[in-house]
């Protein structure tokens, strides 16, 4: 019997860190998984996960905040501020978090960001 072929290294790196932990009790739309995707700079996958989480639970302030972080990292100012605004509407504690979260560093001098986080 021929040995089993390994997936290309790049493919393994892109999927292994977060897909192996999914089960019916830990679905892929968990905030923890989306944050891992974001940390691995898998922006497209993270964006899909955040959008799914927001669709399933529109009052999840953490999902809105994390999607705002992603947009800020990508330089999408308007989207970042819109999602941050929604996160803060749902949970005002995200004001302080945004002021300290380095993912928003590019927006710290932005007047609208300052108003939101005030």
N, C-alpha and C positions, 0 to 999 in steps of 0.2 A: 504494500500500500504506500502510495506517495505521501511524503510529509505534508502536513497542512500548511498552506501558504499564509504568511503573515500579511496583515494589512500594511500598506505603506506607513512609514513612521509619522508623517504629517497627519494622516487620517487618524491614527491612534492618539496622537497628542490632542487633536481637536475634539475627540469624543470621550475618551476614557475618563478624564477627571470628573465629569458630572453625570454621564449617562449611567454609570454602573450603580449609582445610588438610588435610582428611580424604582418605584414599585407602586402598587395600588395605594399604599399608605403614605407614599412620599412622591406625589406626582411632580412632573417637570415644571409646573407653574409655581412651585414653592419659592418664596423670596430668597431662601438660602441658595438655591441653584442659580437663580438669576444673578445674584451677587457674585457667585463664582464665575459665571460666564463673563461678567463685566471685568473681574479681576484678570481674567485671561485675555482681555481685549478682544473678545469675540462679540463685537458690537452688534452685528446683524442678528446673531442667535439670541443675544440678551434682549435686544429690542423686541423680537418676536415673543419671547417669554414674558416681558413686561406687559406687552399689549394684550396677551392672552389673560394674564392675571387681572389686569384692569377690566377686561371684558367680563370675566367671571365674578369679580368682586370690585365694583367701581368705587367703593368706599374704603379701599385699602390704601391708606396714606403712604405706607412704606413703598408700595409699588409705584405710586406717582413720584415719590421722592427719588427712588432709584432710577426711574426712567429719566427724570430731570438730570440726575448725575451723568447718565450716559450721554444725553444731548449736550450737556456742558462740556464733557470731554471731547465730543466730536465738533465742538465749536458752533453748535446750532442754538444760538442765543434765544431766539423767540420761543422755540419748543422747550428749551430748558426752563425759561422763566414761566411759561404757561403751566408746565407740569409742577414746578415748585410752588406756584400760586395755589394750585389745586391741593397739593400735599399739605400746605399750611392751613388752608380752609378746613381740611379734615382733621388736622392735628397740629396745633400751634407750636408744639415742641420742635417741629422741624425748622423753625426760624433759627434757633440756636445751633442746631446741627449744620445747617447750610453755611452759617458764618464760619464754622470750623472745618468743614469738609473740604479737603484740598481738591476734590473733583470740581468744585465751584470756583477755584482760585482765579480763573480767567474772568469771572464775573464779579469778583469782590469790589471792584471800583465802579461797576455799572450802577447808575442811579436807580434804575428800576429794581435791581437786585437789592440795593440798600434799603429801599422802601419796603420791599417784601419781608426782608429779614429784620426790620426794625422792631 
